[in-house]
Amino acid sequence: MKPKAARSLSPAPLRRNSKSSASVLPMLTPMHAWRMLCRRTGGNISLTTFYRWINAGRIGVVRVGSRYLIPLPLLEEVIEKCLDGERV
C-alpha cells in the first residue's frame, strides 16, 4: 500500500472548468488568510477584527454560495499596507 502524500499548505487555485486554460487566482478561506496576515505582519489581529474588515469591505472577498474566499493578491495588498504602517 502506498503512503499518502503530505497535503500542501499553499492555497490551491479554484478551477471554473477543467477544460479552461484561463489563469485563476489562488483563493484562501478567511481563516487561512487571517493566519497568513498575522504570521507575515507579526501582529496580533483578532479574528473578530479580521471579519469586521471583511464585512466593512476593507478586505476584498469573493462570495461563493455561503462561503467567503479571499484572493491571494488582495491579501498581499493588505499585508503590504500593514507593513507600511497604513490603515487597512
Secondary structure, 3 states (H helix, E strand, C coil): CCCCCCCCCCCCECCCCCCCCCCCCEEECHHHHHHHHHHHHCCCCCHHHHHHHHHHCCCCCEEECCEEEEEHHHHHHHHHHHHHCCCC
